[in-house]
Amino acid sequence: MKNRELLLASALILIGFIYRLIPFNIANVTPVAAMALLGGLYLNKKWLAFLVPLAALFASDMILNNTVNRIFFQDRTGFIVFADYMMWTYAAFMITVLIGFALTQTKGMTKILVGGFTASLLFFVLTNFGTWLTGGLYPKNFAGLSACFAAAIPFFRNTLIGNMFFVTITVGAVELYRARISKLQMA
């Protein structure tokens, strides 16, 4: 049974990695938050829960930052291993794993609604605060912070839609599987 958990984690990493590399996908609609939440909810090995989103993000960021997103790094030369913005994104997903830990004892629909919405809001607040704080696009005052958050509202909509879609599918599938196994064991 230990191999099942490792297999699930590996499959989630591969899915997240491949999905992020699909050309012309909708901005901020990815399964990464669902993977982080799913790991926190269901993986017994807590280190795997953190590894899943980090590995998918890091591997795909290495490719994206050196190809499609290279235009954003005109001031840098050579292979880009890590970019400043990644810190905020990674932090949001690590906290999403913690949200999963906190929701383990809740019912399936609560996991989906609370987990999906909270992960979306967290990602929006943390990544946009990080953009304002470390980037050069907005002045470092309340007006700049407000402008940063206002500019990001369309991305929040996409994040919320994507998270609710992927969280519903993944958590719903696991909960249905668990219910079926429980029913079979009772019979």
Phi and psi in degrees as GROMACS dihedral restraints (atoms count N, CA, C in turn):
[ dihedral_restraints ]
;  ai    aj    ak    al  type     phi  dphi    fc
    3     4     5     6     1   -62.1    20    10
    4     5     6     7     1   -35.3    20    10
    6     7     8     9     1   -67.2    20    10
    7     8     9    10     1   -28.5    20    10
    9    10    11    12     1   -62.0    20    10
   10    11    12    13     1   -41.6    20    10
   12    13    14    15     1   -65.4    20    10
   13    14    15    16     1   -43.0    20    10
   15    16    17    18     1   -66.6    20    10
   16    17    18    19     1   -37.6    20    10
   18    19    20    21     1   -65.8    20    10
   19    20    21    22     1   -43.8    20    10
   21    22    23    24     1   -60.4    20    10
   22    23    24    25     1   -46.8    20    10
   24    25    26    27     1   -60.9    20    10
   25    26    27    28     1   -43.9    20    10
   27    28    29    30     1   -63.7    20    10
   28    29    30    31     1   -41.8    20    10
   30    31    32    33     1   -63.6    20    10
   31    32    33    34     1   -42.5    20    10
   33    34    35    36     1   -63.7    20    10
   34    35    36    37     1   -41.6    20    10
   36    37    38    39     1   -60.2    20    10
   37    38    39    40     1   -47.9    20    10
   39    40    41    42     1   -62.3    20    10
   40    41    42    43     1   -43.2    20    10
   42    43    44    45     1   -62.1    20    10
   43    44    45    46     1   -47.7    20    10
   45    46    47    48     1   -62.9    20    10
   46    47    48    49     1   -42.0    20    10
   48    49    50    51     1   -60.5    20    10
   49    50    51    52     1   -52.5    20    10
   51    52    53    54     1   -64.5    20    10
   52    53    54    55     1   -43.4    20    10
   54    55    56    57     1   -59.8    20    10
   55    56    57    58     1   -41.2    20    10
   57    58    59    60     1   -67.8    20    10
   58    59    60    61     1   -21.2    20    10
   60    61    62    63     1   -92.5    20    10
   61    62    63    64     1    -5.8    20    10
   63    64    65    66     1   -64.7    20    10
   64    65    66    67     1   123.8    20    10
   66    67    68    69     1   -64.9    20    10
   67    68    69    70     1   146.6    20    10
   69    70    71    72     1    63.8    20    10
   70    71    72    73     1    26.7    20    10
   72    73    74    75     1   -75.0    20    10
   73    74    75    76     1   162.4    20    10
   75    76    77    78     1   -76.6    20    10
   76    77    78    79     1   132.1    20    10
   78    79    80    81     1   -55.0    20    10
   79    80    81    82     1   131.6    20    10
   81    82    83    84     1    69.1    20    10
   82    83    84    85     1    11.5    20    10
   84    85    86    87     1  -106.0    20    10
   85    86    87    88     1    91.9    20    10
   87    88    89    90     1  -138.3    20    10
   88    89    90    91     1   162.7    20    10
   90    91    92    93     1   -86.6    20    10
   91    92    93    94     1     6.3    20    10
   93    94    95    96     1   -64.5    20    10
   94    95    96    97     1   -43.8    20    10
   96    97    98    99     1   -64.3    20    10
   97    98    99   100     1   -38.8    20    10
   99   100   101   102     1   -63.6    20    10
  100   101   102   103     1   -38.7    20    10
  102   103   104   105     1   -63.7    20    10
  103   104   105   106     1   -43.1    20    10
  105   106   107   108     1   -64.3    20    10
  106   107   108   109     1   -45.5    20    10
  108   109   110   111     1   -64.1    20    10
  109   110   111   112     1   -45.0    20    10
  111   112   113   114     1   -59.9    20    10
  112   113   114   115     1   -43.0    20    10
  114   115   116   117     1   -60.7    20    10
  115   116   117   118     1   -45.7    20    10
  117   118   119   120     1   -64.3    20    10
  118   119   120   121     1   -34.2    20    10
  120   121   122   123     1   -77.0    20    10
  121   122   123   124     1   -40.2    20    10
  123   124   125   126     1  -123.0    20    10
  124   125   126   127     1   -18.4    20    10
  126   127   128   129     1   -81.2    20    10
  127   128   129   130     1   126.0    20    10
  129   130   131   132     1   -71.4    20    10
  130   131   132   133     1   -34.9    20    10
  132   133   134   135     1   -84.0    20    10
  133   134   135   136     1   104.2    20    10
  135   136   137   138     1   -61.0    20    10
  136   137   138   139     1   -33.3    20    10
  138   139   140   141     1   -63.2    20    10
  139   140   141   142     1   -31.5    20    10
  141   142   143   144     1   -67.8    20    10
  142   143   144   145     1   -35.1    20    10
  144   145   146   147     1   -59.8    20    10
  145   146   147   148     1   -37.7    20    10
  147   148   149   150     1   -80.1    20    10
  148   149   150   151     1   -34.0    20    10
  150   151   152   153     1   -65.8    20    10
  151   152   153   154     1   -38.6    20    10
  153   154   155   156     1   -55.1    20    10
  154   155   156   157     1   -59.9    20    10
  156   157   158   159     1   -68.7    20    10
  157   158   159   160     1   -35.9    20    10
  159   160   161   162     1   -62.4    20    10
  160   161   162   163     1   -45.2    20    10
  162   163   164   165     1   -65.4    20    10
  163   164   165   166     1   -44.3    20    10
  165   166   167   168     1   -62.7    20    10
  166   167   168   169     1   -44.3    20    10
  168   169   170   171     1   -65.1    20    10
  169   170   171   172     1   -50.3    20    10
  171   172   173   174     1   -62.7    20    10
  172   173   174   175     1   -46.5    20    10
  174   175   176   177     1   -62.9    20    10
  175   176   177   178     1   -44.6    20    10
  177   178   179   180     1   -72.9    20    10
  178   179   180   181     1   -34.5    20    10
  180   181   182   183     1   -63.9    20    10
  181   182   183   184     1   -35.5    20    10
  183   184   185   186     1   -61.1    20    10
  184   185   186   187     1   -38.9    20    10
  186   187   188   189     1   -76.6    20    10
  187   188   189   190     1   -50.3    20    10
  189   190   191   192     1   -61.5    20    10
  190   191   192   193     1   -44.0    20    10
  192   193   194   195     1   -67.2    20    10
  193   194   195   196     1   -19.4    20    10
  195   196   197   198     1  -106.8    20    10
  196   197   198   199     1     5.7    20    10
  198   199   200   201     1  -132.2    20    10
  199   200   201   202     1   -93.6    20    10
  201   202   203   204     1   -58.4    20    10
  202   203   204   205     1   -44.6    20    10
  204   205   206   207     1   -90.2    20    10
  205   206   207   208     1     6.4    20    10
  207   208   209   210     1   -57.6    20    10
  208   209   210   211     1   -29.1    20    10
  210   211   212   213     1   -58.4    20    10
  211   212   213   214     1   -26.9    20    10
  213   214   215   216     1   -81.0    20    10
  214   215   216   217     1    -4.7    20    10
  216   217   218   219     1  -122.5    20    10
  217   218   219   220     1    41.9    20    10
  219   220   221   222     1   -65.7    20    10
  220   221   222   223     1   -21.9    20    10
  222   223   224   225     1   -84.0    20    10
  223   224   225   226     1    -1.5    20    10
  225   226   227   228     1  -117.5    20    10
  226   227   228   229     1   147.5    20    10
  228   229   230   231     1  -117.1    20    10
  229   230   231   232     1   161.9    20    10
  231   232   233   234     1    80.4    20    10
  232   233   234   235     1  -175.0    20    10
  234   235   236   237     1   -75.8    20    10
  235   236   237   238     1   129.2    20    10
  237   238   239   240     1   -92.8    20    10
  238   239   240   241     1   112.9    20    10
  240   241   242   243     1   -90.3    20    10
  241   242   243   244     1   -41.6    20    10
  243   244   245   246     1  -143.3    20    10
  244   245   246   247     1   136.6    20    10
  246   247   248   249     1  -118.4    20    10
  247   248   249   250     1   150.9    20    10
  249   250   251   252     1   -54.7    20    10
  250   251   252   253     1   -39.6    20    10
  252   253   254   255     1   -62.3    20    10
  253   254   255   256     1   -26.9    20    10
  255   256   257   258     1   -62.2    20    10
  256   257   258   259     1   -30.6    20    10
  258   259   260   261     1   -56.6    20    10
  259   260   261   262     1   -44.6    20    10
  261   262   263   264     1   -71.0    20    10
  262   263   264   265     1   -40.2    20    10
  264   265   266   267     1   -64.0    20    10
  265   266   267   268     1   -47.6    20    10
  267   268   269   270     1   -63.3    20    10
  268   269   270   271     1   -40.6    20    10
  270   271   272   273     1   -61.1    20    10
  271   272   273   274     1   -41.6    20    10
  273   274   275   276     1   -60.7    20    10
  274   275   276   277     1   -41.3    20    10
  276   277   278   279     1   -74.7    20    10
  277   278   279   280     1   -31.3    20    10
  279   280   281   282     1   -67.3    20    10
  280   281   282   283     1   -38.7    20    10
  282   283   284   285     1   -68.8    20    10
  283   284   285   286     1   -31.7    20    10
  285   286   287   288     1   -63.2    20    10
  286   287   288   289     1   -36.2    20    10
  288   289   290   291     1   -60.1    20    10
  289   290   291   292     1   -43.3    20    10
  291   292   293   294     1   -62.9    20    10
  292   293   294   295     1   -36.2    20    10
  294   295   296   297     1   -60.8    20    10
  295   296   297   298     1   -42.0    20    10
  297   298   299   300     1   -59.6    20    10
  298   299   300   301     1   -44.5    20    10
  300   301   302   303     1   -56.4    20    10
  301   302   303   304     1   -44.0    20    10
  303   304   305   306     1   -68.5    20    10
  304   305   306   307     1   -25.1    20    10
  306   307   308   309     1   -98.5    20    10
  307   308   309   310     1     8.4    20    10
  309   310   311   312     1   -60.8    20    10
  310   311   312   313     1   -30.6    20    10
  312   313   314   315     1   -93.3    20    10
  313   314   315   316     1     3.3    20    10
  315   316   317   318     1   -89.4    20    10
  316   317   318   319     1   165.5    20    10
  318   319   320   321     1   -73.1    20    10
  319   320   321   322     1   160.7    20    10
  321   322   323   324     1   -53.2    20    10
  322   323   324   325     1   -49.0    20    10
  324   325   326   327     1   -68.4    20    10
  325   326   327   328     1   -35.1    20    10
  327   328   329   330     1   -65.7    20    10
  328   329   330   331     1   -40.6    20    10
  330   331   332   333     1   -57.6    20    10
  331   332   333   334     1   -43.3    20    10
  333   334   335   336     1   -68.3    20    10
  334   335   336   337     1   -52.2    20    10
  336   337   338   339     1   -69.5    20    10
  337   338   339   340     1   -51.7    20    10
  339   340   341   342     1   -68.8    20    10
  340   341   342   343     1   -45.8    20    10
  342   343   344   345     1   -62.3    20    10
  343   344   345   346     1   -48.9    20    10
  345   346   347   348     1   -63.8    20    10
  346   347   348   349     1   -45.8    20    10
  348   349   350   351     1   -68.7    20    10
  349   350   351   352     1   -45.4    20    10
  351   352   353   354     1   -63.6    20    10
  352   353   354   355     1   -41.9    20    10
  354   355   356   357     1   -61.8    20    10
  355   356   357   358     1   -39.5    20    10
  357   358   359   360     1   -66.0    20    10
  358   359   360   361     1   -48.2    20    10
  360   361   362   363     1   -63.5    20    10
  361   362   363   364     1   -43.6    20    10
  363   364   365   366     1   -59.0    20    10
  364   365   366   367     1   -48.2    20    10
  366   367   368   369     1   -59.8    20    10
  367   368   369   370     1   -45.0    20    10
  369   370   371   372     1   -59.6    20    10
  370   371   372   373     1   -51.9    20    10
  372   373   374   375     1   -65.9    20    10
  373   374   375   376     1   -49.1    20    10
  375   376   377   378     1   -67.8    20    10
  376   377   378   379     1   -46.6    20    10
  378   379   380   381     1   -70.6    20    10
  379   380   381   382     1   -34.0    20    10
  381   382   383   384     1   -77.6    20    10
  382   383   384   385     1   -34.1    20    10
  384   385   386   387     1   -62.6    20    10
  385   386   387   388     1   -42.1    20    10
  387   388   389   390     1   -63.5    20    10
  388   389   390   391     1   -39.4    20    10
  390   391   392   393     1   -62.2    20    10
  391   392   393   394     1   -45.2    20    10
  393   394   395   396     1   -65.6    20    10
  394   395   396   397     1   -44.2    20    10
  396   397   398   399     1   -69.5    20    10
  397   398   399   400     1   -42.2    20    10
  399   400   401   402     1  -105.6    20    10
  400   401   402   403     1   -15.8    20    10
  402   403   404   405     1   -88.9    20    10
  403   404   405   406     1   172.7    20    10
  405   406   407   408     1  -109.0    20    10
  406   407   408   409     1    11.9    20    10
  408   409   410   411     1   -80.4    20    10
  409   410   411   412     1   -27.4    20    10
  411   412   413   414     1  -127.0    20    10
  412   413   414   415     1   143.8    20    10
  414   415   416   417     1   -63.4    20    10
  415   416   417   418     1   150.2    20    10
  417   418   419   420     1   -85.7    20    10
  418   419   420   421     1    62.8    20    10
  420   421   422   423     1  -145.7    20    10
  421   422   423   424     1   178.6    20    10
  423   424   425   426     1   -61.7    20    10
  424   425   426   427     1   -37.3    20    10
  426   427   428   429     1   -63.5    20    10
  427   428   429   430     1   -40.0    20    10
  429   430   431   432     1   -66.3    20    10
  430   431   432   433     1   -42.1    20    10
  432   433   434   435     1   -63.2    20    10
  433   434   435   436     1   -43.7    20    10
  435   436   437   438     1   -62.6    20    10
  436   437   438   439     1   -42.1    20    10
  438   439   440   441     1   -63.9    20    10
  439   440   441   442     1   -39.7    20    10
  441   442   443   444     1   -61.9    20    10
  442   443   444   445     1   -47.5    20    10
  444   445   446   447     1   -67.2    20    10
  445   446   447   448     1   -38.7    20    10
  447   448   449   450     1   -63.8    20    10
  448   449   450   451     1   -41.0    20    10
  450   451   452   453     1   -66.4    20    10
  451   452   453   454     1   -23.3    20    10
  453   454   455   456     1   -91.9    20    10
  454   455   456   457     1    -4.4    20    10
  456   457   458   459     1   -56.4    20    10
  457   458   459   460     1   -42.9    20    10
  459   460   461   462     1   -60.9    20    10
  460   461   462   463     1   -32.3    20    10
  462   463   464   465     1   -71.6    20    10
  463   464   465   466     1   -32.8    20    10
  465   466   467   468     1   -62.8    20    10
  466   467   468   469     1   -42.5    20    10
  468   469   470   471     1   -57.5    20    10
  469   470   471   472     1   -46.5    20    10
  471   472   473   474     1   -64.2    20    10
  472   473   474   475     1   -42.1    20    10
  474   475   476   477     1   -60.9    20    10
  475   476   477   478     1   -46.0    20    10
  477   478   479   480     1   -63.0    20    10
  478   479   480   481     1   -46.2    20    10
  480   481   482   483     1   -61.9    20    10
  481   482   483   484     1   -48.0    20    10
  483   484   485   486     1   -62.5    20    10
  484   485   486   487     1   -46.3    20    10
  486   487   488   489     1   -63.5    20    10
  487   488   489   490     1   -44.5    20    10
  489   490   491   492     1   -64.9    20    10
  490   491   492   493     1   -37.4    20    10
  492   493   494   495     1   -64.4    20    10
  493   494   495   496     1   -54.5    20    10
  495   496   497   498     1   -71.0    20    10
  496   497   498   499     1   -35.9    20    10
  498   499   500   501     1   -67.0    20    10
  499   500   501   502     1   -41.3    20    10
  501   502   503   504     1   -60.8    20    10
  502   503   504   505     1   -45.6    20    10
  504   505   506   507     1   -65.3    20    10
  505   506   507   508     1   -50.1    20    10
  507   508   509   510     1   -72.7    20    10
  508   509   510   511     1   -50.8    20    10
  510   511   512   513     1   -67.4    20    10
  511   512   513   514     1   -40.7    20    10
  513   514   515   516     1   -59.2    20    10
  514   515   516   517     1   -42.9    20    10
  516   517   518   519     1   -64.1    20    10
  517   518   519   520     1   -44.1    20    10
  519   520   521   522     1   -65.5    20    10
  520   521   522   523     1   -43.5    20    10
  522   523   524   525     1   -64.4    20    10
  523   524   525   526     1   -40.1    20    10
  525   526   527   528     1   -65.2    20    10
  526   527   528   529     1   -41.5    20    10
  528   529   530   531     1   -61.8    20    10
  529   530   531   532     1   -45.9    20    10
  531   532   533   534     1   -62.2    20    10
  532   533   534   535     1   -41.8    20    10
  534   535   536   537     1   -63.9    20    10
  535   536   537   538     1   -40.4    20    10
  537   538   539   540     1   -66.9    20    10
  538   539   540   541     1   -44.0    20    10
  540   541   542   543     1   -60.9    20    10
  541   542   543   544     1   -44.5    20    10
  543   544   545   546     1   -61.6    20    10
  544   545   546   547     1   -41.9    20    10
  546   547   548   549     1   -65.4    20    10
  547   548   549   550     1   -41.0    20    10
  549   550   551   552     1   -66.6    20    10
  550   551   552   553     1   -36.2    20    10
  552   553   554   555     1   -69.9    20    10
  553   554   555   556     1   -30.6    20    10
  555   556   557   558     1   -74.0    20    10
  556   557   558   559     1   -27.9    20    10
